[in-house]
Amino acid sequence: MAERMVPSLFSEVRAGGVVCGGPGSLPYCFGEKHVAYMRRALDCTLNVAEGAVRSGKTVDNLFVFAHFLEGTSDHLHLATGATAITAKVTLGDGGGFGLEAIFRGRCRWGKYLGCEALRIQTPTGEKTVLFVGGKNADSYKHIRGLSIGMWLATEINLHHPSFIREAFSRQLAAAERRIFWDLNPDAPGAPIYRDFLDRYASMTAAGTLSADFYNHAHFTIFDNAAIPRERLADILAQYEPGSVWYRRDIDGIRCAAEGMVYTRFAEDPDAFLIEQSEVPPLAFASVGVDFGGNRSKTAFVACGFSPGFSDLYALSASHLRQGVREITSEEVNAAAISFLAELHSRFPGVPVRYMFCDSEAQYLIGGLRRALHADPRPYIRSVSVQNSQKKPISERILCENSMIASHRLHLVRGTTDVLCAGLCGAMWDPGAAGDIRMDNFSSDIDILDAFEYAFEGYLQKLR
């Protein structure tokens, strides 16, 4: 067996107010608040690290989970994320601090009941960690009937409540029942608070839960001793101070989204407008399409990407008409071809690779694909018509606000007026439990959806 990799929580070297060092070559660097949370986790059943992105929450839980994995007599354990891929990337790989790195030399990937699993050799026998996604209402089926020891979860607020309850029930026979959750702050009324965290906090305060059941810690990005000052400055530059994203992702505060969605843009839209002659050479462009009907509008937005995805350029945006009925395939085809032709006349050197369309209207997408393919002009015939990815709206908005904060979003003056108005008029829905834009025809949601369909496939690159 390879040399034991999991460190003791009581044997690190203190230096400069932080705990440094770790197993083998893993460069752990824990601040005092993180050390205090992990020490409490040695005695508590449910351990929740909540707070800012990149604040070190997940590493804390991985560290303690691995510590207990060495000695527990339970064989099967659970590692979950919103999706199985998220769980494997965040908890299995963990940027070099995941379970695979901690147990390097004595673990191997495989399958268990059709799911990804990491088999780990420990002094108390082989342990299997099952990697599962928990975001869907039927995700619980992946673990039904299993007997689970410990449970490690990332982004627990993105798990479906039915999955959370099922996972709890799967641990009832555990010899060492331990739960480790992390999450970024959500809206105060989110189900994870209402049904679980706030309830446990109230019960602990009232004495109806034992003091060693619930361990909760809140972290800001400034609590992560491992982030170099230069890197921290780069991260802060991506956020608008005072915005909901800054308060959540930097300060780690639970807060509701309210007021304007794109405050900085709305306060000075001219700062983001450029002349057509100022558009630099672009790598390629894509077009987003939101289909209209039932009072909504059919919208087209073309976005150009700079080499390396450093900047995003909104080149053109338009509506087909105010919809009072379902739009026909012929109308969509004619409008799309006209939009592409005008785009080519204005930006002949920018190849349009994709047209990403609202995936809920497959009959329109099929007709559009055939119409473009039949067009004799190469620059129209070569456009690939694809389904939109329908990424969560909150992720799209976060990307937009990041580009706005760092002045990497540019709108061509005169051809994107409807998009500019849409960004200026977007408001948060004050009655929604989550981060939802107002969609009562008081603002132009259609043009924003089309805009986001055009770039959402490249969110990570644009952030």
N, C-alpha and C positions, 0 to 999 in steps of 0.2 A: 504494500500500500504506500502511496506517495506520502510525503510529509504532510502532517495536518495543517490545513490552510486557515481554518477559522480561528480568529484571535479571541483571546479572553477580553471581556469588557473591563477587566481590572488590572491590566498589565501594560497599558500604553505609556509612551513617554510624553510628559507635558512640556510644552514649549510655547512661550508667548501667549498664554491664555487659551490655547487650543490643544486638542489631543491629536498627535501626529503619528504616522507610522501605521503598520497593519501587517496582515499575513503576506509572506512571500514578498512580491514586488508591488502589491497594491498600495498606492500612495494615499491612504486615508488621512483626512484632515477634518476633525470635528470641532465645532465651537462648543462653548460651555452649555448652551441651551440644548444642543443635540445630545451631548453626553448625559445631561440630566434626564431627558426623555428616554433614552435607551436604558438607563439604570432603573427607572420606574417600570420599564417594560419587562424587566426580569421578574417582576412580581405580579403583573396585571394580565388579565385575560384578553381584553379588547384594547388595542393600542392604535390610536389615530393620530397621524401626523398631517396637519392641515396648514396650508399657507401658500406662499408665493411659488411661482415656477422657479426652477433651478435653486431652490433653497436647501436641497439635501435631504428632503423627506424620505424619498424612496430608498436612498442608500442606508439611512438609519434602519428602516424596517428590514431590508435585506440582511444587514449586519446581524441583527438580533435573531431573525428567523433562522439564519445559518447557524448561529450559536446554539439554538435549541435543537436544530435538526441533528446535531451530532449525538445527542443523548436520548432523544425520545424513543420510546418503544413502538410508536405508531409507524406503520410502513408507508401509507399513502397520504400525500399532502397536496394542497391545492394552491395554484398561483393563477390569478385572474386579472384581466383587464377588460375594457369595453369589448375588445375582440381578442381572439386567441393570438393573432399576430402582435397586437399591442402587448399582451402579457409576455410573449416570448422575447420581444425586443427589449422591453423595459425591465423585466424581472429576470429573464434568462441571460440576456447579454448585458443590459444595464450600463452601456457605455464603458465596458471594461470593469464594472464593479458588480455585475450580476452574479447569479448562482453559478453559472458556467465558469466564471473567472475565480470565484471564491474556492470552488472545488476542482479546479483544473488538475488534471492528472488522475482523478478518481471519479469522474462522471462521464456519462455518455447519453446522447440523445436517442430517442426511439419513439415507439408508439405504445399507448396504453388505452384500450377500448376505443381505438380509432383517433385518439387525441395525441397531440405532442406531449412528450413526457421526458423528464430528465431523471436518469437513474444515478444515484449517488452512493458511493461506498463510504460508510461511516464506521466508527468503532463499535456501534451497536447494531450493525447490519445494514443491508441495502435499503435505501429510502427512494421512493418514487414521487416526484413532484409533477402533478398533472397541470398542463397549461390550457386554460379554457377562457372563452369570451363570455361575458355576462350581460350584454346590453339589451338583448331581445327578450320579449315576454316569454318565449319558450326555451330560453337558454338553460333553464334549470334542468332540462331533460338530459343534458350532458353529464350531470352528476347525480341524478336520481338513483337511489339504490346503493350508492357508495358509502363507505365508512371512512371519513376523513379525519386526519389528526389536526394539523395546523393549516391555517388559511392566510395567504399573503395576497393582497389586492392592491392594484394601483388604479387611481381615478375611480374610487368607489362610488362617487356621485353619478357616474355614467353607467352603473350597473342597474339592471331592472330590479325593483323591490322583490319580485317573486324569486329571482335568483338569490338575492341576499338571504331571504328567509329559508330557502332550500339549503343553502350552504350551511347556515346555522344548524339546521336539523341534521345534516350529515355529520356534524361533529359531536353529537350527543353521547356517543360511546367512546370518544377520544380519551386516551390515557393522559395526554397532556394537551388540553384544549387551549390553543393560542391563536389570536387573530391580529393581523397587522394590516391596517388600511392607510392609504394616503389619498389626498385629494387637494386640488386647487379650489379656492373659495368659489362658491356659487351664489346665486340669488338667495337671500335669507329665507324665502319660502320654499326652497327646493325640497323634494321628498326626503333626501338623505338627512336633512336636518330635522324636519317635522317628524318623521317616522323612527329615526334612529338616534342621531347624535344629540340633539337637544333633549330628547326624552331621557337618554342615559345620563346626561349632565344634571337634569332636574332630579332624577331618581337618586343620583349619587349625593347631591346636595341635601336631599330630604332624608337620607339615611336608609332608603329602601333598597339600595344596591350597596354591596360591600365596597369598602374603599379600595380593594385590590382588584376590582373588576374593570373599571374604565380609566384609561390613561389617555388624555388628550393634550396635544401641544400645538401651539401656533407659531409659525416661522415666517419671517420676511426674507427677502433675497439677501439682505445685509447680514443675516445670521449664518450664511454659508461661508465658512472660513476658507474654502477651497477655491473660490472665484477670485482670480487676480483683479486688481483694481482697474486695469485697462479693459479687461473683458467686461467688467461690471458697467463701465462707462458706455461701452458699445451696446449693451442690453438696454440700459436706461434710455438711450437715444432712439430706440424703436417705439417708445411709448409717449403719449401725450399726458403730461402731468395733470392730475385731477380727474382724468377719465376713468370710466368704470374698469377698463383694462389695467390701468396703472394701479388703481387701488387694490385690485385683486391679484394681479401677477407680480407686482413689486412689493406692495405693502402687505399682501396676503389677507386682505379684509373682505369679509362677506358684505356684499352691497348689491342693491337692486339697480338695474339699468334704467335710467330715467333721463328725460330731456332729449336733446339732440343726439343723434347717433354719431354724426361726424362733425363735432363741434369746431375743431380747428379749421376744417375746410369751409364750413358755413360762415365762419367769422371773416374769412378773407379768400373767397374763391379765386380772385384774380391772381393770387400768388401761385396757383397751380395751372393757370392757362398759358399756353404757348402758341405761337404762330405756326402755321403749317410748315413754313420754311425753316423752323427751328428743330423739327423732328430729325434726329440723327439717323444714321443707317441702323436698321433693325434686323434682328435675326429672322423673325417671321411674325405673322399675325394670326389671330383666331377670332371667330365671330360667335357671340352668344345670342341665342334666340329664345325669347319667351313668347309662347303662343297665347293669343287673346281669346275673348269670348266671355259672355256673361258680365259685361261692363268693363272687363280688363282689356288692356291694349296688347297688340302684338308688337314686340320690341326687338330691335337689332342693335348690337353694340360690337364694334371691332376694336380689338386691343392688340397693340404691337409690343413685342418683347425685345429689350436690348440684349446684346450678347452677354451671356452669363446671368441673365435675369436680374440685373441690378436695378432696372427701372421698368415701369409699366406706362405705356402710352395709350390713352383712349383716343383713337383716331377718328371715329365716326359713330354717331348714335342717332337712331330715328324710330318713330312709331309708324305702324301701318295705318291704324285708324282706331277710333274709340269703338270697342266691341259691344254689340247688343245681341249677338248671336254667335254660334260656333263658326269660326272662320273656315273657309274651304281650302282644300289642298291647292287648288289653282291659284287662289289669292296669295297664299304663302309662297308658292314657287315663284310667282311673278315678282313679288316684293323682294324676296331673297336675291334673285338674279339681278334685279335693278340695284340693290344695295351693294352687291359685289362688284358690279360694273362701275358704279360711281367710285367705290373705294379704290379700284384699280386705276381709274383715271387720275385720282388725286395722289396716290402713292404707288406708282407703277413698279418701283423697285422693292416693294415689300411683299413677299409671297404669302398668300393666305393658305394655311395648311388645313385648318379644321373649322367646322361649323358645329358648335355644341348646342344642342337643342333640348328644350324641356322634355324630359324622358317620359312624361305622362301621356304624350300624344304620339303614339307610335305610328298611327296611320298617316299623320302629317310628315313625320320623319321619313317614312318609306317613300312617300311621294316626292319629297324634297330631294332625297338621294337620287332618285331616278331622273328628276328634272335637271339637276346639275350635271349628272353624268352624260346626259343627252345633249348638253349645250355644246356648240362647236368651238367656243373660245377656250383655249387651254387653261387660262387662269381661273375659269369657273369650273370646268370639267374636272380639274385636279383637286378641288376642295373635298376633303373627306368629311362626310356628315356623320356625327357621332351623338350618342346620348350624353346629356349633362350628367355630371357625377352626383349632383345634389348633396354636396358637402354640407354639414351643419351650418346654418346661417351665422351662428356665433363665430365659427372659425373663419368664414369669409369676411365678416366685419372686422375681426381682429387683424386680419391681413391688410385690409384696406386702411385701417387706422394706423397700422405700423408704417405703411408706405406714406401716408399723409404726414405723420410725425417726422419722418426722415426725408421728406420732400422728394420721394421717388415716384410719385404719381403725377402724371402730366396729362392734361386734357387739351386737345387742339381747339383753339378758339374758332367759333363759328360753325363747327360741324358736330359739336358735342353739347349743344345748349340744353337739350332735354336731360342728358345725364348730369350735367352740372346742377340743374334745378332739382333733380332727384336726390342728389347727395346733400344739397342744402336743406331740403324739406323733410328728410327722413327723421322720424321720432321713435323713441322707444314706446312700447305699449305698456302703460302704467298698470294695467289690470292683469298682465300675464305673469305667471309664476316664474317663467324663465326669461331668457334674453330674446324677446320677440319684437320685431319692428312693427309699428302701427300699420295695419292693412285694412283701412276703412275708406279707401279712396280719397283720403285727405292728403296723401303723398303718392309719388309715383314709384310704387314697388315694382312694377313690371320692368321698367328700364334698369333698375338696380339688379333684379334677377338676371336679366340678359347680360349685364355687365359682369356679374360674378360667374355666370356660366362660361364666359370667355376665358377666364383666368384661373378658375378654381382647381384645375388639374395641376397647377404649378404653385400651390400655396406654400409648400415648404421651401421651394427655391426663392420665392419672392419675399418671404419673411426674413 
